[in-house]
Amino acid sequence: MVATSPHRRNSFARGLSLFLALALCAAAQAQTWPQKPVRMVVAYPPSGTTDVAGRLLAERMSRTLGQQVVVDNRAGAGGMIGALSVVHADPDGYTLLLAASPEVSIAPVTVKAMQYDPAKDLIPITLVGQVPFFLVANPAFPPNTVAELIAYSKANPGKINYSSFGNNTSNHLGGELFKLKSGVDATHVPYKGSGPSIIDVMAGQIQYTFDAPPAVLNQVRAGKLKAIAIASTKRLPGADTVPTMAEAGMPGFTAGTWFGLLAPAKTPRAVIERINTVAVAELNSPELRKSYEDRGILPGGGSPEDFARFIHSEIAKWQQLATTVGIKPE
């Protein structure tokens, strides 16, 4: 038997004491958090879907926590300005990021020189919600189903255009993924935003596009657009006559945007778990779920580990697409 020196025993004891002290400190911090208002950074302007999702969640979390959760809009650079402000914030649980997919899962693939690494500089807390894209077309465009669109494309090569918000945006990537998976032959036409894109689809200049429920559902109900499918795993309440891509013959195809809560790296694990518990409880409440669904948002939830895996899978999906079709970072 090898004897252990008193020095080694003392070092081990000191290390163990330090570990226990840090663990107790973290637990105490989580129990007392929050002792002041919490800032929720939304990296987009007020009134958009991301902002609305954040404000609805912040309002309910404020009631539960007994402290204000204040939304701070930090728009610009496709969400990266707001994300960077959180990366540089103190990791104490008092600054959170209500992120959308562009600054977390798309930018690592499409931006040449990012100033932060989402995987290293931010800690996932929970998925807040998903906004699936609808595949919509001009009413006069002959295809009414995904199968008919594929067949029409084969019979009319080079005669179909689809629009996006701009190069390397979420619905551009969704459109390219659809082309890759379906074999549809369509030319990408980028616009500066959703509004101009939708206007030209309704005018017949563009045959189809992918866009979010708030942008298209009223136009579908007015007969100015027709909905062919929804790029999610389940139908959207309020538009439940529109089939999913899986039901339309493309299992596993999803596209859209999503929202999630993240915190600066090094935020104590106990605080992350406390925020997760509160946020998930609110996301599971019937009131918030209805508020989200009324706005075309599918409520999220789940553990930090679930959200981390989701982000990883999203980055991998877009990276594989970029490599396959030649999308270059800009």
C-alpha positions as CSV (number, residue, x, y, z in Angstrom):
1,M,0.0,0.0,0.0
2,V,1.4,3.4,-1.0
3,A,1.4,6.0,1.8
4,T,-0.1,9.4,1.1
5,S,1.9,12.3,2.2
6,P,0.4,14.9,4.6
7,H,1.0,17.6,2.0
8,R,-1.0,15.7,-0.6
9,R,-3.8,15.0,1.9
10,N,-3.9,18.7,2.9
11,S,-4.0,19.8,-0.8
12,F,-6.9,17.4,-1.5
13,A,-8.7,18.6,1.6
14,R,-8.3,22.3,0.6
15,G,-9.4,21.5,-2.9
16,L,-12.5,19.7,-1.7
17,S,-13.3,22.5,0.7
18,L,-13.0,25.0,-2.1
19,F,-15.3,22.9,-4.4
20,L,-17.9,22.6,-1.7
21,A,-17.8,26.3,-0.9
22,L,-18.2,27.2,-4.6
23,A,-21.1,24.7,-4.9
24,L,-22.8,26.2,-1.8
25,C,-22.3,29.7,-3.1
26,A,-23.8,28.8,-6.5
27,A,-26.8,27.2,-4.8
28,A,-27.3,30.2,-2.6
29,Q,-27.0,32.5,-5.6
30,A,-29.7,30.6,-7.4
31,Q,-32.0,30.7,-4.4
32,T,-31.7,34.4,-4.0
33,W,-31.8,35.2,-7.8
34,P,-33.2,37.6,-8.8
35,Q,-32.6,40.5,-6.4
36,K,-32.9,43.2,-9.0
37,P,-34.5,43.6,-12.5
38,V,-33.4,41.3,-15.2
39,R,-32.6,42.6,-18.7
40,M,-33.8,40.5,-21.7
41,V,-32.0,41.6,-24.8
42,V,-34.0,41.3,-28.0
43,A,-31.7,41.7,-31.0
44,Y,-34.5,43.1,-33.3
45,P,-36.7,46.2,-33.4
46,P,-39.9,46.5,-31.4
47,S,-43.2,45.0,-32.7
48,G,-41.7,42.2,-34.7
49,T,-42.4,38.6,-34.0
50,T,-39.2,38.1,-32.0
51,D,-39.9,41.2,-29.9
52,V,-43.5,40.1,-29.3
53,A,-42.4,36.6,-28.2
54,G,-39.9,38.1,-25.8
55,R,-42.3,40.6,-24.3
56,L,-45.0,38.1,-23.7
57,L,-42.5,35.8,-21.9
58,A,-40.9,38.7,-20.0
59,E,-44.3,39.9,-18.7
60,R,-45.2,36.5,-17.3
61,M,-41.7,35.8,-15.8
62,S,-41.8,39.2,-14.1
63,R,-45.0,38.2,-12.2
64,T,-43.5,34.9,-11.2
65,L,-40.1,36.2,-10.1
66,G,-41.3,39.3,-8.3
67,Q,-38.8,41.4,-10.3
68,Q,-39.1,43.1,-13.6
69,V,-37.8,41.4,-16.7
70,V,-37.2,44.4,-18.9
71,V,-36.9,44.0,-22.7
72,D,-34.0,45.8,-24.2
73,N,-34.1,46.1,-28.0
74,R,-30.6,46.1,-29.5
75,A,-31.2,45.7,-33.3
76,G,-28.7,45.5,-36.1
77,A,-26.5,43.3,-38.2
78,G,-29.0,40.5,-38.4
79,G,-29.2,40.1,-34.6
80,M,-25.5,40.0,-34.0
81,I,-25.3,43.4,-32.3
82,G,-27.7,42.4,-29.6
83,A,-26.0,39.0,-29.2
84,L,-22.6,40.6,-28.8
85,S,-23.8,42.9,-26.1
86,V,-24.9,39.8,-24.1
87,V,-21.7,38.0,-24.7
88,H,-19.9,40.9,-23.1
89,A,-22.3,41.2,-20.1
90,D,-21.6,40.0,-16.6
91,P,-22.4,36.3,-16.3
92,D,-24.7,36.7,-13.3
93,G,-28.1,35.9,-14.7
94,Y,-29.2,39.5,-14.9
95,T,-28.6,39.8,-18.7
96,L,-30.3,37.3,-21.0
97,L,-30.6,37.0,-24.8
98,L,-33.9,36.3,-26.4
99,A,-32.2,35.1,-29.6
100,A,-33.6,34.1,-32.9
101,S,-32.0,31.7,-35.3
102,P,-30.0,34.2,-37.5
103,E,-27.5,35.2,-34.9
104,V,-27.1,31.8,-33.3
105,S,-27.5,29.0,-35.9
106,I,-27.3,30.8,-39.3
107,A,-24.6,33.4,-38.8
108,P,-21.9,30.7,-38.0
109,V,-22.5,29.4,-41.6
110,T,-23.1,32.6,-43.5
111,V,-21.0,35.3,-41.8
112,K,-17.3,35.4,-42.7
113,A,-15.9,37.1,-39.6
114,M,-18.1,36.8,-36.5
115,Q,-17.1,38.6,-33.3
116,Y,-18.4,35.9,-31.1
117,D,-18.8,32.1,-31.1
118,P,-22.4,31.1,-30.1
119,A,-21.2,27.7,-29.0
120,K,-18.5,29.0,-26.6
121,D,-19.8,32.5,-25.6
122,L,-23.4,31.8,-24.9
123,I,-25.1,29.2,-22.7
124,P,-28.5,27.8,-23.9
125,I,-31.3,27.9,-21.4
126,T,-34.5,26.8,-23.3
127,L,-36.1,26.9,-26.7
128,V,-38.9,29.5,-26.4
129,G,-40.7,29.0,-29.7
130,Q,-40.6,28.1,-33.3
131,V,-42.1,30.0,-36.3
132,P,-42.4,27.6,-39.2
133,F,-42.4,28.9,-42.7
134,F,-45.4,28.5,-45.0
135,L,-44.7,27.6,-48.7
136,V,-47.0,30.0,-50.4
137,A,-47.6,30.7,-54.1
138,N,-49.4,33.1,-56.4
139,P,-53.0,31.9,-56.7
140,A,-52.7,31.7,-60.5
141,F,-49.6,29.4,-60.3
142,P,-50.9,26.0,-61.4
143,P,-49.5,23.7,-58.7
144,N,-51.6,23.3,-55.5
145,T,-49.5,20.6,-53.8
146,V,-45.8,19.9,-53.3
147,A,-46.1,16.9,-55.6
148,E,-47.7,19.1,-58.3
149,L,-45.0,21.7,-57.8
150,I,-42.3,19.1,-58.4
151,A,-44.0,17.8,-61.5
152,Y,-44.6,21.3,-62.8
153,S,-40.9,22.1,-62.3
154,K,-39.9,19.0,-64.3
155,A,-42.2,19.9,-67.1
156,N,-41.2,23.6,-67.1
157,P,-37.5,23.8,-66.4
158,G,-36.0,27.2,-65.9
159,K,-39.5,28.9,-65.6
160,I,-39.9,29.1,-61.9
161,N,-38.7,31.8,-59.5
162,Y,-38.8,31.9,-55.7
163,S,-38.1,34.9,-53.5
164,S,-36.4,35.5,-50.2
165,F,-35.7,38.3,-47.7
166,G,-32.2,38.5,-49.1
167,N,-29.1,36.4,-49.6
168,N,-28.2,34.0,-46.8
169,T,-31.4,34.8,-44.8
170,S,-33.5,32.1,-43.1
171,N,-36.0,31.8,-45.9
172,H,-33.2,31.8,-48.6
173,L,-31.7,28.8,-46.8
174,G,-35.1,27.2,-46.5
175,G,-35.7,27.7,-50.2
176,E,-32.4,26.2,-51.1
177,L,-33.0,23.2,-48.8
178,F,-36.4,22.7,-50.4
179,K,-34.8,22.7,-53.9
180,L,-32.2,20.2,-52.8
181,K,-34.6,17.8,-51.1
182,S,-37.4,18.1,-53.7
183,G,-35.5,18.4,-56.9
184,V,-37.5,21.5,-57.9
185,D,-35.7,23.7,-60.4
186,A,-36.3,27.3,-59.3
187,T,-34.2,30.5,-59.5
188,H,-33.6,32.4,-56.3
189,V,-34.6,36.1,-56.4
190,P,-33.4,38.0,-53.2
191,Y,-35.4,41.0,-51.9
192,K,-34.7,43.5,-49.2
193,G,-37.1,42.2,-46.7
194,S,-40.3,40.1,-46.5
195,G,-42.7,42.9,-47.6
196,P,-41.3,43.4,-51.2
197,S,-40.9,39.6,-51.6
198,I,-44.6,39.0,-50.8
199,I,-45.8,41.9,-52.9
200,D,-44.1,40.4,-56.0
201,V,-45.5,36.9,-55.3
202,M,-49.0,38.3,-55.1
203,A,-48.4,40.2,-58.3
204,G,-47.3,37.1,-60.1
205,Q,-43.7,38.3,-60.7
206,I,-42.5,35.5,-58.4
207,Q,-44.1,32.0,-58.3
208,Y,-43.6,31.0,-54.7
209,T,-41.8,31.8,-51.5
210,F,-41.3,30.7,-47.9
211,D,-42.4,33.1,-45.2
212,A,-43.7,33.3,-41.6
213,P,-47.4,33.1,-40.6
214,P,-47.8,36.8,-39.7
215,A,-46.6,37.8,-43.2
216,V,-48.7,35.5,-45.2
217,L,-51.8,34.1,-43.4
218,N,-54.0,37.2,-43.8
219,Q,-53.1,37.3,-47.5
220,V,-54.0,33.5,-47.8
221,R,-57.3,34.1,-46.1
222,A,-58.0,37.1,-48.5
223,G,-57.2,34.9,-51.5
224,K,-54.2,36.9,-52.6
225,L,-51.8,33.9,-51.8
226,K,-52.4,30.2,-51.6
227,A,-50.7,28.0,-49.0
228,I,-49.3,24.8,-50.3
229,A,-47.6,23.4,-47.2
230,I,-46.1,24.3,-43.8
231,A,-42.5,23.5,-43.1
232,S,-43.0,22.1,-39.6
233,T,-43.5,18.7,-37.9
234,K,-47.2,19.6,-37.1
235,R,-49.9,21.7,-38.4
236,L,-50.4,25.3,-37.1
237,P,-53.5,26.0,-35.0
238,G,-55.6,28.5,-37.0
239,A,-54.3,27.2,-40.3
240,D,-54.9,23.5,-39.7
241,T,-56.1,22.8,-43.3
242,V,-52.6,23.4,-44.6
243,P,-50.6,20.1,-44.6
244,T,-47.1,19.7,-43.2
245,M,-44.2,18.9,-45.5
246,A,-44.2,15.4,-44.2
247,E,-47.9,15.0,-45.1
248,A,-47.1,16.5,-48.5
249,G,-44.5,13.8,-49.2
250,M,-41.3,15.3,-47.7
251,P,-40.7,13.8,-44.3
252,G,-38.2,15.5,-42.0
253,F,-38.3,18.8,-43.9
254,T,-38.5,21.8,-41.6
255,A,-37.7,25.5,-42.2
256,G,-38.5,28.6,-40.4
257,T,-37.1,30.6,-37.5
258,W,-37.0,30.0,-33.8
259,F,-36.5,31.9,-30.5
260,G,-34.6,30.9,-27.4
261,L,-33.2,32.1,-24.2
262,L,-29.4,32.2,-23.7
263,A,-27.0,33.7,-21.1
264,P,-23.4,34.8,-21.2
265,A,-20.8,32.0,-20.8
266,K,-19.8,31.3,-17.2
267,T,-23.2,32.1,-15.8
268,P,-23.6,29.7,-12.8
269,R,-25.3,26.4,-13.6
270,A,-27.7,26.8,-10.7
271,V,-28.9,30.2,-12.0
272,I,-29.3,28.7,-15.5
273,E,-31.5,25.9,-14.1
274,R,-33.5,28.4,-12.1
275,I,-34.2,30.5,-15.2
276,N,-35.0,27.4,-17.2
277,T,-37.5,26.2,-14.5
278,V,-39.4,29.5,-14.5
279,A,-39.3,30.0,-18.3
280,V,-40.5,26.5,-19.1
281,A,-43.3,26.7,-16.6
282,E,-44.5,29.9,-18.3
283,L,-44.2,28.3,-21.8
284,N,-46.4,25.4,-20.6
285,S,-49.1,27.7,-19.3
286,P,-52.3,27.6,-21.3
287,E,-52.4,31.4,-21.5
288,L,-49.0,31.9,-23.0
289,R,-49.4,29.0,-25.3
290,K,-52.6,30.5,-26.7
291,S,-51.0,33.9,-27.1
292,Y,-48.1,32.4,-29.0
293,E,-50.2,30.1,-31.2
294,D,-52.5,33.1,-32.1
295,R,-49.4,34.7,-33.5
296,G,-48.2,31.7,-35.4
297,I,-45.6,30.7,-32.8
298,L,-45.3,27.1,-31.7
299,P,-44.4,27.2,-28.0
300,G,-41.1,25.6,-27.0
301,G,-39.7,24.4,-23.7
302,G,-37.2,21.7,-22.6
303,S,-33.9,21.6,-20.8
304,P,-30.7,23.5,-21.5
305,E,-29.3,20.3,-22.9
306,D,-32.2,19.8,-25.2
307,F,-31.8,23.4,-26.5
308,A,-28.0,22.9,-27.0
309,R,-28.6,19.8,-29.0
310,F,-31.2,21.6,-31.1
311,I,-28.8,24.5,-31.9
312,H,-26.1,22.1,-32.8
313,S,-28.4,20.2,-35.2
314,E,-29.5,23.5,-36.8
315,I,-26.0,24.7,-37.4
316,A,-25.1,21.2,-38.8
317,K,-28.1,21.3,-41.1
318,W,-27.2,24.7,-42.6
319,Q,-23.5,23.9,-42.8
320,Q,-24.3,20.8,-44.8
321,L,-26.6,22.7,-47.1
322,A,-24.0,25.5,-47.6
323,T,-21.3,22.9,-48.5
324,T,-23.6,21.0,-50.9
325,V,-25.1,24.0,-52.8
326,G,-22.1,26.3,-52.6
327,I,-23.4,29.1,-50.2
328,K,-20.5,31.3,-49.3
329,P,-20.1,33.3,-46.1
330,E,-20.3,37.1,-46.7
